[in-house]
Amino acid sequence: MNDFTRSPRSSPSARRLSGVLMAALCMAAVCGIVASTSNAASLEEIKKRGYMVVATEDNYPPFEFVQDGQPAGLDHDLYKLLKEWAGFQVRQEILPWQGLLAGVVSGQFDVALSAATISDQRAQQLYFSMPIAEATHYYMKRKGDGRIQSIKDLSGLTAGTQQGSSIHQRMPEVDALLQKTGGKLGKVSLYASYPEAYQDLANGRIDYVLNSVVAISDVIRKRPNDFELGQAVVPIGYHAWAVKRGNKDIRDFLNQFFTDQRKNGNLYRLQEKWLGRSFPDLPWEAKLPGNRPMPE
């Protein structure tokens, strides 16, 4: 019997919003993951009941995806190591990104065992483990698109990104960056998963995609004739697992797990396997974008 459960996907259709509306939505709705007063289980309670429930996104390669009907990617290999290390059962649910962090905040899941990007907005409701990879966001364009040579050339063009992603939350920063060059943010298309955005980029429906450099580099390795890497659009950031804010014992438990996996080399080996490079200089605790300290 498989020890993971897949939830049904949401509709793959993309919603298209103007840059101005996007900024308003980011500040009003997207930045607040969910309002909740429920209590998430503590580490002691998890040990008493004998299992931890973790949630993983269904379609975010190279971190997590389904290949030939089986989970694959960096986070799934780390999940296997966590099951061996934890000392209790670790149950996994696989679901679309849009409900994942909200499920952690509500107490439905104990851990977002997923490559969540640490952001100021998310840190208001979540604690993060030490990073598992760099997550600086870049733009990716179609191969040979001569219109886009630098960030200023993105002005007025149509962008694509995942609904509810950290860069979705940070679109006002991208707009501010473009305004410094005399431009402005164009329309933004939102997708249930990044592979849908990549396909629309390849087909010419959008002009560029915003995603973390690791994910974009993975796509370019697989499709070098279709896409090109652009420039960073926000300061350095990081991917990490997340727990509900206040659950320091579970965060510290995860940090001890990652400390052990870094010291024995497993994390770096799996980074090489799935990301094409290792990140030996990652911080040993969560950091906000730009290497700023996390709020207490």
Contacts in CASP RR format, 6 or more apart in sequence:
PFRMAT RR
TARGET T0000
AUTHOR 0000-0000-0000
METHOD contacts of the structure
MODEL  1
MNDFTRSPRSSPSARRLSGVLMAALCMAAVCGIVASTSNAASLEEIKKRG
YMVVATEDNYPPFEFVQDGQPAGLDHDLYKLLKEWAGFQVRQEILPWQGL
LAGVVSGQFDVALSAATISDQRAQQLYFSMPIAEATHYYMKRKGDGRIQS
IKDLSGLTAGTQQGSSIHQRMPEVDALLQKTGGKLGKVSLYASYPEAYQD
LANGRIDYVLNSVVAISDVIRKRPNDFELGQAVVPIGYHAWAVKRGNKDI
RDFLNQFFTDQRKNGNLYRLQEKWLGRSFPDLPWEAKLPGNRPMPE
3 83 0 8 1.000
3 91 0 8 1.000
3 92 0 8 1.000
4 56 0 8 1.000
4 71 0 8 1.000
4 91 0 8 1.000
4 92 0 8 1.000
4 93 0 8 1.000
4 94 0 8 1.000
5 92 0 8 1.000
5 93 0 8 1.000
5 94 0 8 1.000
6 58 0 8 1.000
6 66 0 8 1.000
6 93 0 8 1.000
6 94 0 8 1.000
6 95 0 8 1.000
7 58 0 8 1.000
7 93 0 8 1.000
7 94 0 8 1.000
7 95 0 8 1.000
7 96 0 8 1.000
9 58 0 8 1.000
9 59 0 8 1.000
9 96 0 8 1.000
9 192 0 8 1.000
9 193 0 8 1.000
10 96 0 8 1.000
10 98 0 8 1.000
10 192 0 8 1.000
11 192 0 8 1.000
12 191 0 8 1.000
12 192 0 8 1.000
12 193 0 8 1.000
12 196 0 8 1.000
13 192 0 8 1.000
14 160 0 8 1.000
14 189 0 8 1.000
14 190 0 8 1.000
14 191 0 8 1.000
14 192 0 8 1.000
14 196 0 8 1.000
14 197 0 8 1.000
14 200 0 8 1.000
15 163 0 8 1.000
15 189 0 8 1.000
15 190 0 8 1.000
16 158 0 8 1.000
16 187 0 8 1.000
16 188 0 8 1.000
16 189 0 8 1.000
16 190 0 8 1.000
17 25 0 8 1.000
17 187 0 8 1.000
17 188 0 8 1.000
17 189 0 8 1.000
17 190 0 8 1.000
18 186 0 8 1.000
18 187 0 8 1.000
18 188 0 8 1.000
19 171 0 8 1.000
19 175 0 8 1.000
19 184 0 8 1.000
19 185 0 8 1.000
19 186 0 8 1.000
19 187 0 8 1.000
19 188 0 8 1.000
22 168 0 8 1.000
22 171 0 8 1.000
22 185 0 8 1.000
22 188 0 8 1.000
23 171 0 8 1.000
23 172 0 8 1.000
23 175 0 8 1.000
23 185 0 8 1.000
26 168 0 8 1.000
26 169 0 8 1.000
26 170 0 8 1.000
26 171 0 8 1.000
26 172 0 8 1.000
27 172 0 8 1.000
30 121 0 8 1.000
30 164 0 8 1.000
30 168 0 8 1.000
30 169 0 8 1.000
31 121 0 8 1.000
31 169 0 8 1.000
32 121 0 8 1.000
32 124 0 8 1.000
32 125 0 8 1.000
33 101 0 8 1.000
33 102 0 8 1.000
33 105 0 8 1.000
33 121 0 8 1.000
33 122 0 8 1.000
33 125 0 8 1.000
33 126 0 8 1.000
34 101 0 8 1.000
34 102 0 8 1.000
34 103 0 8 1.000
34 105 0 8 1.000
34 106 0 8 1.000
34 125 0 8 1.000
36 105 0 8 1.000
36 106 0 8 1.000
36 107 0 8 1.000
38 106 0 8 1.000
38 107 0 8 1.000
39 107 0 8 1.000
40 104 0 8 1.000
40 107 0 8 1.000
40 110 0 8 1.000
40 243 0 8 1.000
40 244 0 8 1.000
40 247 0 8 1.000
41 49 0 8 1.000
41 107 0 8 1.000
41 110 0 8 1.000
42 247 0 8 1.000
42 249 0 8 1.000
42 250 0 8 1.000
43 247 0 8 1.000
43 249 0 8 1.000
43 250 0 8 1.000
43 253 0 8 1.000
44 249 0 8 1.000
46 52 0 8 1.000
46 88 0 8 1.000
46 110 0 8 1.000
46 250 0 8 1.000
47 88 0 8 1.000
50 88 0 8 1.000
50 89 0 8 1.000
51 88 0 8 1.000
51 89 0 8 1.000
51 90 0 8 1.000
51 91 0 8 1.000
52 86 0 8 1.000
52 88 0 8 1.000
52 89 0 8 1.000
52 90 0 8 1.000
52 91 0 8 1.000
52 110 0 8 1.000
52 111 0 8 1.000
53 91 0 8 1.000
53 92 0 8 1.000
53 93 0 8 1.000
53 108 0 8 1.000
53 109 0 8 1.000
53 110 0 8 1.000
53 111 0 8 1.000
54 79 0 8 1.000
54 82 0 8 1.000
54 90 0 8 1.000
54 91 0 8 1.000
54 92 0 8 1.000
54 93 0 8 1.000
54 109 0 8 1.000
54 110 0 8 1.000
54 111 0 8 1.000
54 112 0 8 1.000
54 113 0 8 1.000
55 92 0 8 1.000
55 93 0 8 1.000
55 94 0 8 1.000
55 95 0 8 1.000
55 100 0 8 1.000
55 103 0 8 1.000
55 104 0 8 1.000
55 108 0 8 1.000
55 109 0 8 1.000
55 111 0 8 1.000
55 112 0 8 1.000
55 113 0 8 1.000
55 114 0 8 1.000
56 64 0 8 1.000
56 71 0 8 1.000
56 75 0 8 1.000
56 76 0 8 1.000
56 79 0 8 1.000
56 92 0 8 1.000
56 93 0 8 1.000
56 94 0 8 1.000
56 95 0 8 1.000
56 100 0 8 1.000
56 113 0 8 1.000
56 114 0 8 1.000
57 63 0 8 1.000
57 64 0 8 1.000
57 94 0 8 1.000
57 95 0 8 1.000
57 96 0 8 1.000
57 97 0 8 1.000
57 100 0 8 1.000
57 114 0 8 1.000
57 115 0 8 1.000
58 64 0 8 1.000
58 65 0 8 1.000
58 66 0 8 1.000
58 94 0 8 1.000
58 95 0 8 1.000
58 96 0 8 1.000
58 97 0 8 1.000
58 193 0 8 1.000
59 65 0 8 1.000
59 66 0 8 1.000
59 96 0 8 1.000
59 97 0 8 1.000
59 193 0 8 1.000
59 194 0 8 1.000
59 195 0 8 1.000
60 97 0 8 1.000
60 114 0 8 1.000
60 115 0 8 1.000
60 193 0 8 1.000
60 194 0 8 1.000
60 215 0 8 1.000
61 73 0 8 1.000
61 195 0 8 1.000
61 215 0 8 1.000
61 218 0 8 1.000
61 219 0 8 1.000
62 73 0 8 1.000
62 74 0 8 1.000
62 214 0 8 1.000
62 215 0 8 1.000
62 218 0 8 1.000
62 274 0 8 1.000
62 275 0 8 1.000
63 73 0 8 1.000
63 74 0 8 1.000
63 75 0 8 1.000
63 114 0 8 1.000
63 115 0 8 1.000
63 133 0 8 1.000
63 214 0 8 1.000
63 215 0 8 1.000
63 239 0 8 1.000
63 274 0 8 1.000
64 71 0 8 1.000
64 72 0 8 1.000
64 73 0 8 1.000
64 74 0 8 1.000
64 75 0 8 1.000
64 76 0 8 1.000
64 94 0 8 1.000
64 114 0 8 1.000
64 115 0 8 1.000
65 71 0 8 1.000
65 72 0 8 1.000
65 73 0 8 1.000
66 72 0 8 1.000
66 94 0 8 1.000
71 79 0 8 1.000
71 92 0 8 1.000
71 94 0 8 1.000
73 274 0 8 1.000
74 115 0 8 1.000
74 132 0 8 1.000
74 133 0 8 1.000
74 270 0 8 1.000
74 271 0 8 1.000
74 273 0 8 1.000
74 274 0 8 1.000
74 275 0 8 1.000
75 113 0 8 1.000
75 114 0 8 1.000
75 115 0 8 1.000
75 132 0 8 1.000
77 270 0 8 1.000
77 273 0 8 1.000
77 274 0 8 1.000
78 113 0 8 1.000
78 132 0 8 1.000
78 261 0 8 1.000
78 267 0 8 1.000
78 270 0 8 1.000
79 90 0 8 1.000
79 92 0 8 1.000
79 113 0 8 1.000
81 257 0 8 1.000
81 261 0 8 1.000
81 266 0 8 1.000
82 90 0 8 1.000
82 113 0 8 1.000
82 257 0 8 1.000
83 89 0 8 1.000
83 90 0 8 1.000
85 257 0 8 1.000
85 260 0 8 1.000
86 257 0 8 1.000
92 113 0 8 1.000
93 109 0 8 1.000
96 192 0 8 1.000
96 193 0 8 1.000
97 114 0 8 1.000
97 162 0 8 1.000
97 163 0 8 1.000
97 164 0 8 1.000
97 165 0 8 1.000
97 192 0 8 1.000
97 193 0 8 1.000
98 163 0 8 1.000
98 164 0 8 1.000
98 192 0 8 1.000
100 109 0 8 1.000
100 112 0 8 1.000
100 114 0 8 1.000
100 116 0 8 1.000
101 112 0 8 1.000
101 116 0 8 1.000
101 122 0 8 1.000
101 126 0 8 1.000
101 242 0 8 1.000
103 109 0 8 1.000
104 110 0 8 1.000
104 111 0 8 1.000
104 112 0 8 1.000
104 126 0 8 1.000
104 242 0 8 1.000
104 243 0 8 1.000
104 244 0 8 1.000
105 125 0 8 1.000
105 126 0 8 1.000
105 244 0 8 1.000
105 245 0 8 1.000
107 244 0 8 1.000
110 243 0 8 1.000
110 250 0 8 1.000
111 241 0 8 1.000
111 242 0 8 1.000
111 243 0 8 1.000
111 250 0 8 1.000
111 254 0 8 1.000
112 126 0 8 1.000
112 241 0 8 1.000
112 242 0 8 1.000
112 243 0 8 1.000
113 241 0 8 1.000
114 241 0 8 1.000
114 242 0 8 1.000
115 132 0 8 1.000
115 133 0 8 1.000
115 135 0 8 1.000
115 212 0 8 1.000
115 239 0 8 1.000
115 240 0 8 1.000
116 122 0 8 1.000
116 126 0 8 1.000
116 128 0 8 1.000
116 166 0 8 1.000
116 239 0 8 1.000
116 240 0 8 1.000
116 241 0 8 1.000
116 242 0 8 1.000
117 135 0 8 1.000
117 137 0 8 1.000
117 165 0 8 1.000
117 166 0 8 1.000
117 167 0 8 1.000
117 212 0 8 1.000
117 237 0 8 1.000
117 238 0 8 1.000
117 239 0 8 1.000
118 128 0 8 1.000
118 131 0 8 1.000
118 135 0 8 1.000
118 166 0 8 1.000
118 237 0 8 1.000
118 238 0 8 1.000
118 239 0 8 1.000
118 240 0 8 1.000
118 286 0 8 1.000
118 287 0 8 1.000
118 288 0 8 1.000
118 289 0 8 1.000
118 294 0 8 1.000
119 166 0 8 1.000
119 169 0 8 1.000
119 170 0 8 1.000
119 288 0 8 1.000
119 289 0 8 1.000
120 288 0 8 1.000
120 289 0 8 1.000
121 169 0 8 1.000
122 128 0 8 1.000
122 166 0 8 1.000
122 169 0 8 1.000
122 242 0 8 1.000
123 245 0 8 1.000
123 288 0 8 1.000
123 294 0 8 1.000
123 295 0 8 1.000
124 245 0 8 1.000
124 295 0 8 1.000
125 244 0 8 1.000
125 245 0 8 1.000
126 242 0 8 1.000
126 243 0 8 1.000
126 244 0 8 1.000
126 245 0 8 1.000
127 242 0 8 1.000
127 243 0 8 1.000
127 244 0 8 1.000
127 245 0 8 1.000
127 246 0 8 1.000
127 247 0 8 1.000
127 248 0 8 1.000
127 250 0 8 1.000
127 251 0 8 1.000
127 286 0 8 1.000
127 294 0 8 1.000
128 240 0 8 1.000
128 241 0 8 1.000
128 242 0 8 1.000
128 243 0 8 1.000
128 251 0 8 1.000
128 286 0 8 1.000
128 294 0 8 1.000
129 240 0 8 1.000
129 241 0 8 1.000
129 242 0 8 1.000
129 243 0 8 1.000
129 251 0 8 1.000
129 254 0 8 1.000
129 255 0 8 1.000
129 258 0 8 1.000
129 286 0 8 1.000
130 240 0 8 1.000
130 255 0 8 1.000
130 258 0 8 1.000
130 259 0 8 1.000
130 282 0 8 1.000
130 283 0 8 1.000
130 284 0 8 1.000
130 285 0 8 1.000
130 286 0 8 1.000
131 238 0 8 1.000
131 239 0 8 1.000
131 240 0 8 1.000
131 279 0 8 1.000
131 282 0 8 1.000
131 283 0 8 1.000
131 286 0 8 1.000
131 287 0 8 1.000
132 238 0 8 1.000
132 239 0 8 1.000
132 240 0 8 1.000
132 241 0 8 1.000
132 258 0 8 1.000
132 267 0 8 1.000
132 271 0 8 1.000
132 282 0 8 1.000
133 212 0 8 1.000
133 214 0 8 1.000
133 238 0 8 1.000
133 239 0 8 1.000
133 271 0 8 1.000
133 275 0 8 1.000
133 279 0 8 1.000
133 282 0 8 1.000
134 212 0 8 1.000
134 213 0 8 1.000
134 214 0 8 1.000
134 236 0 8 1.000
134 237 0 8 1.000
134 238 0 8 1.000
134 239 0 8 1.000
134 279 0 8 1.000
134 282 0 8 1.000
135 166 0 8 1.000
135 212 0 8 1.000
135 213 0 8 1.000
135 214 0 8 1.000
135 237 0 8 1.000
135 238 0 8 1.000
135 239 0 8 1.000
136 212 0 8 1.000
136 213 0 8 1.000
136 232 0 8 1.000
136 234 0 8 1.000
136 235 0 8 1.000
136 236 0 8 1.000
136 237 0 8 1.000
137 166 0 8 1.000
137 167 0 8 1.000
137 170 0 8 1.000
137 210 0 8 1.000
137 211 0 8 1.000
137 212 0 8 1.000
137 213 0 8 1.000
137 232 0 8 1.000
137 233 0 8 1.000
137 234 0 8 1.000
137 237 0 8 1.000
138 210 0 8 1.000
138 211 0 8 1.000
138 212 0 8 1.000
138 213 0 8 1.000
138 216 0 8 1.000
138 229 0 8 1.000
138 230 0 8 1.000
138 231 0 8 1.000
138 232 0 8 1.000
138 233 0 8 1.000
139 148 0 8 1.000
139 151 0 8 1.000
139 154 0 8 1.000
139 159 0 8 1.000
139 208 0 8 1.000
139 209 0 8 1.000
139 210 0 8 1.000
139 230 0 8 1.000
139 231 0 8 1.000
139 233 0 8 1.000
140 201 0 8 1.000
140 208 0 8 1.000
140 209 0 8 1.000
140 210 0 8 1.000
140 211 0 8 1.000
140 216 0 8 1.000
140 219 0 8 1.000
140 220 0 8 1.000
140 227 0 8 1.000
140 228 0 8 1.000
140 229 0 8 1.000
140 230 0 8 1.000
141 148 0 8 1.000
141 201 0 8 1.000
141 207 0 8 1.000
141 208 0 8 1.000
141 227 0 8 1.000
141 228 0 8 1.000
141 230 0 8 1.000
142 201 0 8 1.000
142 202 0 8 1.000
142 204 0 8 1.000
142 207 0 8 1.000
142 226 0 8 1.000
142 227 0 8 1.000
142 228 0 8 1.000
143 224 0 8 1.000
143 225 0 8 1.000
143 226 0 8 1.000
143 227 0 8 1.000
143 228 0 8 1.000
144 228 0 8 1.000
145 207 0 8 1.000
145 228 0 8 1.000
147 153 0 8 1.000
147 157 0 8 1.000
147 207 0 8 1.000
148 154 0 8 1.000
148 157 0 8 1.000
148 207 0 8 1.000
148 208 0 8 1.000
148 230 0 8 1.000
150 231 0 8 1.000
151 177 0 8 1.000
151 178 0 8 1.000
151 181 0 8 1.000
151 231 0 8 1.000
151 233 0 8 1.000
152 178 0 8 1.000
152 181 0 8 1.000
152 182 0 8 1.000
152 183 0 8 1.000
154 178 0 8 1.000
154 207 0 8 1.000
154 208 0 8 1.000
155 178 0 8 1.000
155 181 0 8 1.000
155 182 0 8 1.000
155 183 0 8 1.000
155 184 0 8 1.000
155 185 0 8 1.000
155 186 0 8 1.000
156 183 0 8 1.000
156 184 0 8 1.000
156 185 0 8 1.000
156 186 0 8 1.000
156 187 0 8 1.000
157 186 0 8 1.000
157 207 0 8 1.000
157 208 0 8 1.000
158 186 0 8 1.000
158 187 0 8 1.000
158 188 0 8 1.000
158 189 0 8 1.000
158 205 0 8 1.000
158 206 0 8 1.000
158 207 0 8 1.000
158 208 0 8 1.000
159 174 0 8 1.000
159 185 0 8 1.000
159 186 0 8 1.000
159 187 0 8 1.000
159 188 0 8 1.000
159 189 0 8 1.000
159 206 0 8 1.000
159 207 0 8 1.000
159 208 0 8 1.000
159 209 0 8 1.000
159 210 0 8 1.000
160 188 0 8 1.000
160 189 0 8 1.000
160 190 0 8 1.000
160 191 0 8 1.000
160 197 0 8 1.000
160 200 0 8 1.000
160 201 0 8 1.000
160 206 0 8 1.000
160 208 0 8 1.000
160 209 0 8 1.000
160 210 0 8 1.000
161 167 0 8 1.000
161 168 0 8 1.000
161 171 0 8 1.000
161 188 0 8 1.000
161 189 0 8 1.000
161 190 0 8 1.000
161 191 0 8 1.000
161 194 0 8 1.000
161 197 0 8 1.000
161 209 0 8 1.000
161 210 0 8 1.000
161 211 0 8 1.000
162 168 0 8 1.000
162 190 0 8 1.000
162 191 0 8 1.000
162 192 0 8 1.000
162 193 0 8 1.000
162 194 0 8 1.000
162 197 0 8 1.000
162 211 0 8 1.000
163 190 0 8 1.000
163 191 0 8 1.000
163 192 0 8 1.000
164 190 0 8 1.000
165 211 0 8 1.000
167 174 0 8 1.000
167 210 0 8 1.000
167 211 0 8 1.000
167 212 0 8 1.000
167 233 0 8 1.000
167 234 0 8 1.000
168 190 0 8 1.000
170 234 0 8 1.000
170 289 0 8 1.000
171 185 0 8 1.000
171 188 0 8 1.000
173 233 0 8 1.000
173 234 0 8 1.000
174 185 0 8 1.000
174 210 0 8 1.000
174 233 0 8 1.000
174 234 0 8 1.000
175 184 0 8 1.000
175 185 0 8 1.000
177 233 0 8 1.000
177 234 0 8 1.000
178 184 0 8 1.000
178 185 0 8 1.000
189 197 0 8 1.000
189 200 0 8 1.000
189 205 0 8 1.000
189 206 0 8 1.000
191 197 0 8 1.000
191 200 0 8 1.000
194 209 0 8 1.000
194 211 0 8 1.000
194 215 0 8 1.000
197 206 0 8 1.000
197 209 0 8 1.000
197 211 0 8 1.000
198 209 0 8 1.000
198 219 0 8 1.000
198 223 0 8 1.000
198 227 0 8 1.000
200 206 0 8 1.000
201 207 0 8 1.000
201 208 0 8 1.000
201 209 0 8 1.000
201 227 0 8 1.000
202 223 0 8 1.000
202 226 0 8 1.000
202 227 0 8 1.000
209 216 0 8 1.000
210 233 0 8 1.000
212 239 0 8 1.000
213 229 0 8 1.000
213 232 0 8 1.000
214 239 0 8 1.000
214 275 0 8 1.000
216 227 0 8 1.000
216 229 0 8 1.000
217 229 0 8 1.000
217 275 0 8 1.000
217 276 0 8 1.000
218 275 0 8 1.000
218 276 0 8 1.000
219 227 0 8 1.000
220 227 0 8 1.000
220 228 0 8 1.000
220 229 0 8 1.000
221 276 0 8 1.000
234 289 0 8 1.000
235 289 0 8 1.000
235 290 0 8 1.000
236 289 0 8 1.000
236 290 0 8 1.000
236 291 0 8 1.000
237 287 0 8 1.000
237 289 0 8 1.000
237 290 0 8 1.000
237 291 0 8 1.000
238 282 0 8 1.000
238 283 0 8 1.000
238 286 0 8 1.000
238 287 0 8 1.000
240 286 0 8 1.000
241 254 0 8 1.000
243 250 0 8 1.000
243 251 0 8 1.000
243 254 0 8 1.000
255 284 0 8 1.000
255 285 0 8 1.000
258 267 0 8 1.000
259 284 0 8 1.000
261 267 0 8 1.000
262 268 0 8 1.000
268 278 0 8 1.000
268 279 0 8 1.000
268 280 0 8 1.000
269 278 0 8 1.000
271 277 0 8 1.000
271 278 0 8 1.000
271 279 0 8 1.000
272 278 0 8 1.000
283 291 0 8 1.000
285 294 0 8 1.000
286 294 0 8 1.000
287 293 0 8 1.000
287 294 0 8 1.000
288 294 0 8 1.000
END
